[in-house]
Amino acid sequence: MGMPLELNTMIVTKGREERKEENLFTLTKEGYRLYPLDIPIEVKRTIDGELSGNALIKKVQWENNTTQITYQLISLHTSN
């Protein structure tokens, strides 16, 4: 039996991110998703939206058909 897996090359927050520290955030997404670790990737609020910034993903955790990522925002392009 296979496991559905999605490969993501950007972070789309939809406003659901949670700030843990000054530039450290967590985000939980439905399904199992794979993200590149420790390389800069784009952060957007919506998939077709404007670029919000760039981040480094520090941790990916899979559990109960969800993926939780912890990422560090390294640059900010907008104030919203």
BADO-791982 format. One record per residue: residue number from 0; residue in three letters; x, y, z of N, C-alpha, C, CB in turn. Coordinates in steps of 0.2 Angstrom, whole numbers. Each point is the difference from the previous one (the first is absolute). Glycine has a CB too. Layout:
BEGIN
+-----+------+-------+--------+-------+--------+---------+-------+-------+--------+-------+--------+---------+-------+
! seq ! type ! neast ! nnorth !   nup ! caeast ! canorth !  caup ! ceast ! cnorth !   cup ! cbeast ! cbnorth !  cbup !
+-----+------+-------+--------+-------+--------+---------+-------+-------+--------+-------+--------+---------+-------+
! NUM !  ALA !     X !      Y !     Z !      X !       Y !     Z !     X !      Y !     Z !      X !       Y !     Z !
...
+-----+------+-------+--------+-------+--------+---------+-------+-------+--------+-------+--------+---------+-------+
END
This chain:
BEGIN
+-----+------+-------+--------+-------+--------+---------+-------+-------+--------+-------+--------+---------+-------+
! seq ! type ! neast ! nnorth !   nup ! caeast ! canorth !  caup ! ceast ! cnorth !   cup ! cbeast ! cbnorth !  cbup !
+-----+------+-------+--------+-------+--------+---------+-------+-------+--------+-------+--------+---------+-------+
!   0 !  MET !     4 !     -6 !     0 !     -4 !       6 !     0 !     4 !      6 !     0 !     -9 !      -6 !     6 !
!   1 !  GLY !     8 !     11 !   -10 !      4 !       6 !    -1 !    -2 !      6 !     5 !      2 !      -3 !   -12 !
!   2 !  MET !     2 !      8 !    12 !     -2 !       6 !     4 !     1 !      6 !    -4 !      4 !      -6 !    11 !
!   3 !  PRO !   -10 !     10 !   -12 !      0 !       6 !    -4 !     5 !      5 !     3 !    -12 !      -2 !    -4 !
!   4 !  LEU !    16 !      4 !     0 !      5 !       5 !     2 !     1 !      6 !    -5 !      6 !      -9 !     6 !
!   5 !  GLU !    -6 !     15 !    -4 !      0 !       6 !    -4 !     7 !      3 !     1 !    -13 !       2 !     1 !
!   6 !  LEU !    16 !      0 !    -6 !      7 !       4 !     0 !    -2 !      7 !     0 !      7 !     -10 !    -5 !
!   7 !  ASN !    -5 !     14 !    10 !     -1 !       7 !     0 !     7 !      4 !    -1 !    -11 !      -1 !     7 !
!   8 !  THR !    11 !      6 !   -11 !      6 !       4 !    -1 !    -1 !      8 !     2 !      3 !      -8 !    -9 !
!   9 !  MET !    -9 !      9 !    12 !     -1 !       6 !     4 !    -5 !     -1 !     5 !      2 !       6 !   -11 !
!  10 !  ILE !    -2 !     -1 !    16 !     -4 !       0 !     6 !    -6 !      4 !    -2 !      9 !      -2 !     8 !
!  11 !  VAL !   -15 !      0 !    -7 !     -7 !       3 !    -1 !    -3 !      0 !     7 !     -1 !      -3 !   -13 !
!  12 !  THR !     0 !      9 !    16 !     -2 !       0 !     7 !    -7 !      1 !     1 !     10 !       5 !     2 !
!  13 !  LYS !   -14 !     -2 !    -7 !     -7 !       1 !     1 !    -2 !      4 !     6 !     -2 !     -10 !    -7 !
!  14 !  GLY !     7 !     13 !    10 !     -1 !       3 !     7 !     0 !     -4 !     6 !     -6 !       8 !    -7 !
!  15 !  ARG !     8 !    -15 !     6 !     -1 !      -5 !     5 !     7 !     -1 !     4 !     -9 !      -5 !    -6 !
!  16 !  GLU !    14 !      9 !     5 !      6 !      -1 !     3 !     0 !      2 !     7 !      6 !       2 !   -11 !
!  17 !  GLU !    -2 !     -5 !    16 !      0 !       2 !     7 !     8 !      3 !     1 !    -10 !      -8 !     3 !
!  18 !  ARG !    10 !     13 !     0 !      7 !       3 !     2 !     2 !     -3 !     6 !     -2 !      11 !    -5 !
!  19 !  LYS !     8 !    -14 !     5 !      3 !      -4 !     6 !     5 !      5 !     4 !     -2 !     -11 !    -5 !
!  20 !  GLU !     6 !     14 !     1 !      5 !       5 !     2 !     0 !      5 !    -5 !      7 !      -8 !     6 !
!  21 !  GLU !    -2 !     13 !    -6 !      0 !       6 !    -4 !    -1 !     -2 !    -7 !      7 !       6 !     8 !
!  22 !  ASN !    -2 !    -10 !   -11 !     -1 !      -2 !    -7 !    -1 !     -7 !    -1 !      8 !       9 !    -2 !
!  23 !  LEU !   -11 !    -13 !     7 !     -1 !      -7 !    -1 !    -7 !     -1 !     1 !     11 !      -3 !     5 !
!  24 !  PHE !   -14 !     -1 !   -10 !     -7 !      -1 !    -1 !    -1 !     -8 !    -1 !     -2 !      12 !    -5 !
!  25 !  THR !    -4 !    -14 !     7 !     -3 !      -7 !    -2 !    -6 !      1 !    -4 !      5 !      -5 !    11 !
!  26 !  LEU !    -6 !      0 !   -15 !     -6 !       0 !    -5 !    -2 !     -8 !     0 !      4 !      11 !    -6 !
!  27 !  THR !   -10 !    -12 !     7 !     -3 !      -7 !    -1 !    -4 !      0 !    -7 !      0 !      -2 !    13 !
!  28 !  LYS !     1 !     -3 !   -17 !     -3 !      -1 !    -6 !    -3 !     -7 !     0 !      7 !       8 !    -6 !
!  29 !  GLU !   -13 !     -9 !     2 !     -3 !      -6 !     0 !     4 !     -4 !    -5 !    -11 !       4 !     2 !
!  30 !  GLY !    11 !    -11 !    -1 !      4 !      -5 !    -5 !     7 !      0 !     2 !     -8 !       3 !    -9 !
!  31 !  TYR !    12 !     -7 !     5 !      7 !      -1 !     1 !     3 !      4 !    -5 !     -1 !     -12 !     5 !
!  32 !  ARG !     6 !     16 !    -3 !      3 !       5 !    -5 !     8 !      0 !     2 !    -10 !       7 !    -1 !
!  33 !  LEU !    14 !     -7 !    -4 !      7 !       0 !     0 !     2 !      7 !    -2 !      1 !     -13 !    -2 !
!  34 !  TYR !     4 !     16 !     6 !      3 !       6 !    -1 !     7 !      0 !     0 !    -10 !       6 !     5 !
!  35 !  PRO !    14 !     -2 !    -9 !      7 !       0 !     1 !     2 !      3 !     6 !      1 !       1 !   -12 !
!  36 !  LEU !     4 !     -4 !    16 !      3 !       3 !     6 !     6 !      5 !    -1 !     -5 !     -11 !     6 !
!  37 !  ASP !     5 !     16 !    -2 !      6 !       4 !     0 !     2 !      3 !    -6 !      4 !      -7 !     9 !
!  38 !  ILE !    -9 !      8 !   -14 !      2 !       5 !    -6 !    -6 !      5 !     0 !      7 !     -10 !    -6 !
!  39 !  PRO !    -5 !     16 !     4 !     -5 !       5 !    -1 !    -6 !     -2 !    -5 !      9 !       9 !     3 !
!  40 !  ILE !   -15 !     -8 !     0 !     -6 !      -1 !    -5 !    -5 !      6 !     2 !      2 !     -13 !     0 !
!  41 !  GLU !    -6 !     14 !    -5 !     -5 !       6 !     0 !    -5 !     -2 !     5 !      2 !       3 !   -12 !
!  42 !  VAL !    -5 !      3 !    15 !     -6 !      -1 !     5 !    -5 !      5 !    -3 !      7 !      -3 !    10 !
!  43 !  LYS !   -13 !      0 !   -11 !     -5 !       4 !    -3 !    -7 !     -1 !     4 !      5 !      -1 !   -11 !
!  44 !  ARG !    -9 !      6 !    12 !     -6 !      -1 !     3 !    -5 !     -5 !    -4 !      1 !      12 !     6 !
!  45 !  THR !    -1 !    -11 !   -12 !     -4 !      -4 !    -5 !     4 !     -2 !    -5 !    -11 !       6 !     3 !
!  46 !  ILE !     9 !    -11 !    -7 !      4 !      -3 !    -5 !     1 !      5 !    -6 !     -4 !     -12 !     3 !
!  47 !  ASP !    -1 !     16 !    -4 !      1 !       5 !    -6 !     2 !      7 !     3 !     -8 !      -7 !    -7 !
!  48 !  GLY !     9 !      7 !    13 !      1 !       7 !     3 !     7 !      2 !     0 !     -9 !      -3 !     8 !
!  49 !  GLU !    10 !      9 !    -6 !      6 !       3 !     0 !     5 !     -3 !     5 !     -5 !      11 !    -3 !
!  50 !  LEU !    11 !    -11 !     1 !      6 !      -3 !     4 !     0 !      4 !     7 !      6 !      -3 !   -10 !
!  51 !  SER !    -6 !     -1 !    16 !      0 !       4 !     6 !     7 !      0 !     3 !    -11 !      -4 !     2 !
!  52 !  GLY !    15 !     -1 !    -4 !      7 !      -1 !     2 !     3 !     -6 !    -2 !     -2 !       7 !    10 !
!  53 !  ASN !     8 !     -9 !    -6 !      3 !      -6 !    -1 !     2 !     -3 !     6 !      5 !       4 !   -10 !
!  54 !  ALA !    -5 !    -11 !    11 !      1 !      -3 !     6 !     4 !     -6 !    -1 !    -11 !       4 !     4 !
!  55 !  LEU !    14 !     -7 !     1 !      3 !      -6 !     1 !    -4 !     -5 !     4 !     12 !       6 !    -1 !
!  56 !  ILE !   -14 !    -12 !    -2 !     -3 !      -5 !     4 !     5 !     -3 !     4 !     -9 !      -1 !    -9 !
!  57 !  LYS !     7 !      0 !    16 !      5 !      -3 !     5 !    -3 !     -7 !     2 !      3 !      12 !     4 !
!  58 !  LYS !    -9 !    -13 !    -5 !     -3 !      -6 !     3 !    -6 !     -2 !    -4 !      5 !       2 !    11 !
!  59 !  VAL !    -6 !     -8 !   -13 !     -6 !      -3 !    -3 !    -2 !     -6 !     4 !      3 !       4 !   -12 !
!  60 !  GLN !   -10 !     -4 !    14 !     -2 !      -5 !     4 !    -7 !     -3 !    -3 !      6 !       5 !    11 !
!  61 !  TRP !    -6 !    -11 !   -12 !     -6 !      -3 !    -2 !    -4 !     -4 !     5 !      5 !      -1 !   -11 !
!  62 !  GLU !   -11 !      2 !    12 !     -4 !      -4 !     5 !    -8 !      1 !    -2 !      9 !       2 !     9 !
!  63 !  ASN !   -12 !     -8 !    -9 !     -8 !       0 !    -1 !    -2 !      4 !    -6 !     -1 !      -1 !    12 !
!  64 !  ASN !     4 !     -1 !   -18 !     -2 !       3 !    -6 !     1 !      8 !     0 !     -8 !     -10 !    -2 !
!  65 !  THR !    13 !     13 !     6 !      1 !       7 !     0 !     8 !      0 !     0 !    -11 !       3 !     6 !
!  66 !  THR !    13 !      3 !    -9 !      7 !       2 !     0 !     1 !      6 !     4 !      2 !      -5 !   -11 !
!  67 !  GLN !     3 !      6 !    16 !      1 !       6 !     4 !     7 !      2 !    -2 !     -8 !      -3 !     9 !
!  68 !  ILE !     9 !      9 !   -11 !      7 !       2 !    -2 !     1 !      6 !     5 !     -1 !      -3 !   -12 !
!  69 !  THR !     8 !      3 !    14 !      2 !       6 !     3 !     5 !      3 !    -4 !     -1 !      -6 !    11 !
!  70 !  TYR !     0 !     13 !   -12 !      4 !       4 !    -5 !     3 !      6 !     3 !     -6 !      -5 !    -9 !
!  71 !  GLN !    12 !      7 !     7 !      3 !       7 !     2 !    -1 !      5 !    -5 !      8 !      -6 !     7 !
!  72 !  LEU !   -11 !     11 !    -6 !     -1 !       5 !    -5 !     7 !      4 !    -1 !    -13 !       1 !     2 !
!  73 !  ILE !    16 !     -1 !    -8 !      6 !       3 !     0 !     0 !      7 !    -4 !      5 !     -11 !     0 !
!  74 !  SER !   -10 !     12 !    -4 !     -1 !       7 !    -3 !    -8 !      1 !     0 !     11 !      -1 !    -7 !
!  75 !  LEU !   -13 !      7 !     7 !     -7 !       3 !     0 !     0 !      5 !    -6 !     -2 !      -2 !    13 !
!  76 !  HIS !    -3 !      0 !   -17 !     -1 !       5 !    -6 !    -6 !      5 !     1 !      5 !      -9 !    -7 !
!  77 !  THR !   -10 !      7 !    11 !     -5 !       4 !     2 !    -1 !      1 !     7 !     -6 !      -3 !   -11 !
!  78 !  SER !     2 !      8 !    13 !     -2 !       0 !     7 !    -6 !     -3 !     2 !      6 !      11 !     0 !
!  79 !  ASN !   -10 !    -14 !    -4 !     -6 !      -3 !     1 !     1 !     -8 !     0 !     -7 !      10 !    -4 !
+-----+------+-------+--------+-------+--------+---------+-------+-------+--------+-------+--------+---------+-------+
END
